[in-house]
Amino acid sequence: MIDPIVLKGFRDSLPGEEIPKKNIERKLEEVFESFGFVPIDTPVLEYESVLLGKGGGETDKQIFHFEDNGGRKVAMRFDLTVPFARFLALHHAELPIPFKRYHIAKAWRGENPQKGRYREFIQCDFDLVGVDNAEADFEILSLMYASFNALKIDNLKFHVANRALFNEFLETIEVQDKSIEILRTVDKLRKIGEEEVRRLLLEITADENKSNKIVSFITCGENKDFISTVDAIVSLIGGETENSLRMRKIYSYLKETGIEKYYVYDPSITRGLDYYTGIVYETFLSDYESIGSVCSGGRYNNLASLYTKEVLPGVGASIGLDRLLAALTELKSPLVKDTRSADILILYKPQEEDIAIKCAFALRMKGLKTDLYLLPQKKAKAQYEYAERLSIPYALTFKDGNFQIKNLSTREMEETSSLDKVVELCR
């Protein structure tokens, strides 16, 4: 006998977990498509050279890579953005520019598993390529809001910053040559705290005054509104720049659309991946911030240039579905309570096969999710346990040419001769 164990960081997903996940994916697809975004797909495996060195040193250590049977060095995608850049380089001549895509799929990283974070995980990505302006940045920010609004998640904050502005600040204090190490250190602020970040920055800069200035920069948004934080940054870098003006313009769009209260300027947001060049963001649920960001991303203007001479600036975001579900489960959200496999279960006795089959087909054609219990010889208790395990709310039986609809939670019964009435009752 083979031991049926699962690899560390990987997991099976039972119907009660998978159904809410699929419900959320369907809602997100509707929102993405309402913004004009179209679906694509890319392979799980890429050549190692496509993926390595694109996310940073820490990410490279987490990539699953190996030599295949043909002696080729291949790797499993660690996110959906780097494969998308390769996709653009290969197919840009076939695509409309600007190009808006979404991609809901699995990715893999060999990191330390923790709550809501696994080695195999689902990302819900949406990106806009071919435009580098405030309007494109706002398109992604507003789609982030629309996505969570469709999921009826209101108690959250989008933390926004700009990597280009941070780099301009690092130039003013003459440490731009250490920018990558500094950005990666600042990205750990929420995990390790301000004092540890300060200590690590001192190691990097070897200058206490400069490390203190960096800490002042990343904390200058505390207890300030969005524009006041931009003002503070402008003061620290010595004047207005193209990047600060863009952030002001983005905020004006947030205000014009009435969603500005959901966005805060947080200079400590840098994102750990190396390919970001402009605006960056992370999303925190106000009731469960400790689980980390559930939607992150930013602008990456140079990523596609690794694979093509075409100029293809991009901006996008990714919802971490596994982490979001872990948070919603902890918060007992209605989103994870809906585990129905069907709207109604048809139960029939032996010799009622013909009418049961006909009825099930008719209800399905009317758009009702209908399950047909295919073991009529089983006792009633087993049949109702089946419905309970699959969270099916209604059962239909036959009596004297009529349909009996039973609410399985209240035990109330209603009788009708009309299939349309059955649909109406279930809905």
Secondary structure, DSSP 4 states (H G I P E B T S, - for coil): -------TT-----HHHHHHHHHHHHHHHHHHHHTT-EE----SEEEHHHHTTSS-HHHHHH--EEE-TTS-EEEE-SSSHHHHHHHHHHHGGGS-SSEEEEEEEEEE-----BTTB-SEEEEEEEEEES--SHHHHHHHHHHHHHHHHHTT--SEEEEEEEHHHHHHHHHHTT-GGGHHHHHHHHTTHHHH-HHHHHHHHHHHHS-HHHHHHHHHHHTTTTT--HHHHHHHHHHHHTS--HHHHHHHHHHHHHHHTT-GGGEEE-TT---SSTT--SEEEEEEETT-GGG--SEEEEEESSSGGGT-SS---EEEEEEEHHHHHHHHHHTT-HHHH---S-SEEE---TT-HHHHHHHHHHHHHTT--EEE---TTS-HHHHHHHHHHTT--EEEEEETTEEEEEETTT--EEEES-HHHHHHHH-
